[in-house]
């Protein structure tokens, strides 16, 4: 709860007028206990997990031909988008209950330890961006090594095998895992904010972005407008789909978002070989079609 009774007191403490965003934040949170404010992380989860899969689902429903052209594993039959969404909601009920109960409680207990700020001033865009970059790099490095551990014999058989039941994943597979696995990934997600404290709004933004990235990586489509086409070393759906396609024995593509660890440690070799093979096959097919077309024209 902010130590200011009025906006004038807040501005006197700041030594300046509040920005429009700070004024909005003051009106919303000034009288709100910190414990309730931290519970908003559950709200962020519920909204993002319900909304993030919808764009691809709507595209599948309204433009199935276009969606199929960009499907990474088009030969694998898929349930209807609505059926998949309802199944996803049902399969995620355990995670949802955790998000409403134990997770916010643990997060709230660690709130002060993290040094999270809730008051004024709000962070600048530059500060928020720098925090997000740091959090992404920390999470990527930790989750890379966690993912490699989960592909050891013990880790796979006892924890990770459930997630790999989806060999041709859709966005709904992002949350399809054991509670143990999801808890381990939550630790990697919030260790960055624990090391480099920030404002609570940055926490919410980071959590929301990471959920969207997880759905993007598992969506199963390589659309021309995906971030992977514009941001270097951004994994995206094509990168992670190969990991599911290769399955248990894969030694490739362990990164969660940014793929630099796979390049540094050489765990992208299987994926790069796969891409080269597909490129050669595509070239041969194009050459064959051109020769066939040329022969037909000569005959005509």
Rosetta blueprint (number, residue, H / E / L):
1 X L
2 X L
3 X L
4 X L
5 X L
6 X L
7 X H
8 X H
9 X H
10 X H
11 X H
12 X H
13 X H
14 X H
15 X L
16 X L
17 X L
18 X L
19 X L
20 X H
21 X H
22 X H
23 X H
24 X H
25 X H
26 X H
27 X H
28 X H
29 X H
30 X L
31 X L
32 X L
33 X L
34 X H
35 X H
36 X H
37 X H
38 X H
39 X L
40 X H
41 X H
42 X H
43 X H
44 X H
45 X H
46 X H
47 X H
48 X H
49 X H
50 X H
51 X H
52 X L
53 X L
54 X H
55 X H
56 X H
57 X H
58 X H
59 X H
60 X H
61 X H
62 X H
63 X L
64 X H
65 X H
66 X H
67 X H
68 X H
69 X H
70 X L
71 X E
72 X L
73 X L
74 X L
75 X L
76 X L
77 X L
78 X L
79 X L
80 X L
81 X H
82 X H
83 X H
84 X H
85 X H
86 X H
87 X H
88 X H
89 X H
90 X H
91 X H
92 X L
93 X H
94 X H
95 X H
96 X H
97 X H
98 X H
99 X H
100 X H
101 X L
102 X H
103 X H
104 X H
105 X H
106 X H
107 X H
108 X H
109 X H
110 X L
111 X H
112 X H
113 X H
114 X H
115 X L
116 X L
117 X E
118 X L
119 X L
120 X L
121 X L
122 X L
123 X L
124 X L
125 X H
126 X H
127 X H
128 X H
129 X H
130 X H
131 X H
132 X H
133 X H
134 X H
135 X H
136 X H
137 X H
138 X H
139 X H
140 X H
141 X H
142 X H
143 X H
144 X H
145 X H
146 X H
147 X H
148 X H
149 X H
150 X H
151 X L
152 X L
153 X H
154 X H
155 X H
156 X H
157 X H
158 X H
159 X L
160 X H
161 X H
162 X H
163 X H
164 X H
165 X H
166 X L
167 X L
168 X L
169 X L
170 X L
171 X H
172 X H
173 X H
174 X H
175 X H
176 X L
177 X L
178 X L
179 X H
180 X H
181 X H
182 X H
183 X H
184 X H
185 X H
186 X H
187 X H
188 X H
189 X H
190 X H
191 X H
192 X H
193 X H
194 X H
195 X H
196 X L
197 X L
198 X L
199 X E
200 X H
201 X H
202 X H
203 X H
204 X H
205 X H
206 X H
207 X H
208 X H
209 X H
210 X H
211 X H
212 X H
213 X H
214 X H
215 X H
216 X H
217 X H
218 X H
219 X L
220 X L
221 X E
222 X L
223 X L
224 X L
225 X L
226 X L
227 X H
228 X H
229 X H
230 X L
231 X L
232 X L
233 X L
234 X E
235 X L
236 X H
237 X H
238 X H
239 X H
240 X H
241 X H
242 X H
243 X H
244 X H
245 X H
246 X H
247 X L
248 X L
249 X L
250 X L
251 X L
252 X L
253 X L
254 X L
255 X L
256 X L
257 X L
258 X E
259 X L
260 X H
261 X H
262 X H
263 X H
264 X H
265 X L
266 X L
267 X L
268 X L
269 X H
270 X H
271 X H
272 X H
273 X H
274 X H
275 X H
276 X H
277 X H
278 X H
279 X H
280 X H
281 X H
282 X H
283 X H
284 X H
285 X H
286 X H
287 X H
288 X H
289 X H
290 X H
291 X H
292 X H
293 X H
294 X H
295 X H
296 X H
297 X H
298 X H
299 X H
300 X L
